Amino acid sequence: MFDAPMDWLIIIVVALIIFGGTKKIPEMARNLGKATGEYKRGQMEIENELKNSMNSSAPKPEGQVDYMKIAQDLNIDTNNKTIDQIIKEINEKLNRTPETKTN
């Protein structure tokens, strides 16, 4: 009899009206929206933590420069940037110009 999800939705709405009253429905919907937002924020935070831990735990070959660490030390935003863009910003931040040796 109640096989379709729409049937269950109708029953739930009727029960909410009977037990909660019509004034409580918008409040419950608002609370449900807030809870959903908190859940998504928490999920994104966990995903970011996992990505960061995976990136930081990867061993660097000996002699390789860790540009991400340098960029973080110089307070350069690295989100959505290629390594070439990060290197360019590091060079601009350090105002690096080629040095010439004078004898």
C-alpha positions in Angstrom: 0.0 0.0 0.0 2.8 2.5 0.9 5.4 1.4 -1.6 6.1 4.7 -3.2 8.3 7.4 -1.5 5.6 10.0 -2.3 3.1 8.0 -0.1 5.5 8.1 2.8 6.1 11.8 2.3 2.4 12.5 2.5 2.1 10.5 5.7 5.0 12.4 7.3 3.6 15.8 6.3 0.2 14.9 7.7 1.8 13.6 10.9 3.8 16.8 11.3 0.7 18.9 10.9 -1.2 16.9 13.4 1.5 16.6 16.1 3.6 19.7 15.5 1.1 22.2 14.1 1.5 24.4 11.1 3.6 27.0 12.9 6.3 24.4 13.7 6.9 23.2 10.1 9.0 26.2 8.9 11.0 26.0 12.1 11.7 22.3 11.6 12.6 22.9 8.0 15.0 25.6 9.0 16.6 23.4 11.6 16.9 20.6 9.1 18.6 23.0 6.6 21.1 24.1 9.3 21.9 20.5 10.3 22.5 19.6 6.6 24.8 22.6 6.2 26.8 21.6 9.3 27.1 18.0 8.1 28.4 19.2 4.7 30.9 21.6 6.3 32.1 18.8 8.6 32.5 16.5 5.7 34.5 19.0 3.6 36.7 19.7 6.7 37.5 16.0 7.0 38.2 15.7 3.3 40.6 18.7 3.5 42.4 17.2 6.5 42.8 13.9 4.7 44.2 15.7 1.6 46.6 17.8 3.7 47.8 14.8 5.6 48.4 12.8 2.4 50.3 15.7 0.8 52.5 16.3 3.9 53.2 12.6 4.5 54.5 12.0 1.0 58.3 11.7 1.2 60.3 14.2 -0.9 63.2 13.0 -2.9 66.5 14.2 -1.5 67.5 17.6 -2.9 64.0 18.5 -4.1 62.7 21.9 -3.0 59.4 21.9 -1.2 57.7 24.9 -2.8 54.5 24.4 -1.0 56.2 24.7 2.4 58.1 27.8 1.2 54.8 29.4 -0.1 53.1 28.7 3.3 56.1 30.2 5.2 55.7 33.3 3.0 51.9 33.5 3.5 51.2 32.8 -0.2 47.8 31.3 -1.0 48.4 28.0 -2.8 44.8 27.0 -3.5 43.9 26.2 -7.1 47.4 27.2 -8.4 49.9 25.2 -10.4 53.4 24.7 -9.1 54.7 27.1 -11.8 52.3 29.9 -10.5 53.5 29.2 -6.9 57.2 29.4 -7.9 56.5 32.7 -9.8 54.8 34.2 -6.7 57.6 33.0 -4.4 60.1 34.7 -6.7 58.0 37.9 -6.8 57.7 37.9 -3.0 61.4 37.5 -2.6 62.0 40.0 -5.3 64.6 37.7 -6.6 66.8 39.1 -9.4 69.7 37.2 -11.0 72.9 38.0 -9.3 76.0 38.6 -11.3 79.4 37.8 -9.9 82.0 40.6 -10.0 85.6 39.8 -9.7 
